């Protein structure tokens, strides 16, 4: 068999509306051109033939033209276009093209893009989630349903789109006013009890039966780790005000084990393939699931870069692990590299 080629698929953020605040760079729920080039150059440095294929429109054109891609695996970085079902678009098209690809199937992307459905599903699998409900109109607001403070956020957006510190409210009137404002922009709003605690992420690489990498990451803001009235909104993310670090020195071994074991359950139950990131709030007693990202950003400034730098391991090592995990699923020859 000829050497495998890697085709990167992405709809880059520079082609979409800027949702960031007070920054000189474009920020939204799509991967950046820099992240695409980062991945491409890393894989090329390993001697692989790797190229940027394009996004959803390029996949549609390939399907219409009945193109074939021998000895090629597609690396899915795409969050789709602008439709509600955008997260699953690339995976659907890969299946129509009958090509192997890195990343989860369309159903997983569609489920995890809907926060309330993901939480309902995980609650049925004994994963703890904050109490909440979905509204599509002001008439559906239940002011006495939850214990205040509460948080209101778009149900179908990622990257903290539509979320700021103002999304935490402490009384019924402020909640009603904010809901009115959010419904002018977004069709579905998730209302939940606000959880005080540590902002935690868990980055994983592997398969459902065998997790190869599981790193727990903690977030701080201006030196603060335990958030009693803060959240990671779009301003904190787009302006890169938050600090990420491995959580081993901040949390107990028991807390780390709880996070990793919970993530392994979620990885399996959501039918995740190859890699993912799960976000949590950790209180003194409990771990609350927040959301899942089946294709988190892979870049020098992302969780991947932090993990690599913290362990003094070349990021190529982790990228090859992701790629080989996908190749194994398709019974294709794995890439034999051992970078340190």
Secondary structure, DSSP 8 states (H G I E B T S, - for coil): ----EEEEE---GGGS----SS-SS--SSS--HHHHHHHHHHHHHTT-EEEEEE-HHHHHHHHHTT---TTEEEEE----SSSTTGGGHHHHHHHHHT-EEES--HHHHHHHTSHHHHHHHHHTTT--B--EEEESSGGG--TTSS-SSEEEEESS--TTTT--GGGEE-SHHHHHHHHHHHHTT-S-EEEEE---EEEEEEEEEEETTEEEEEEEEEEEETTB-EESS----HHHHHTT-EEEEESTTTS-HHHHHHHHHHHHHHHHHTT--EEEEEEEEE-SS-EEEEEEETT---STTSHHHHHHHHHT--HHHHHHHHHHHHHHHTT---------
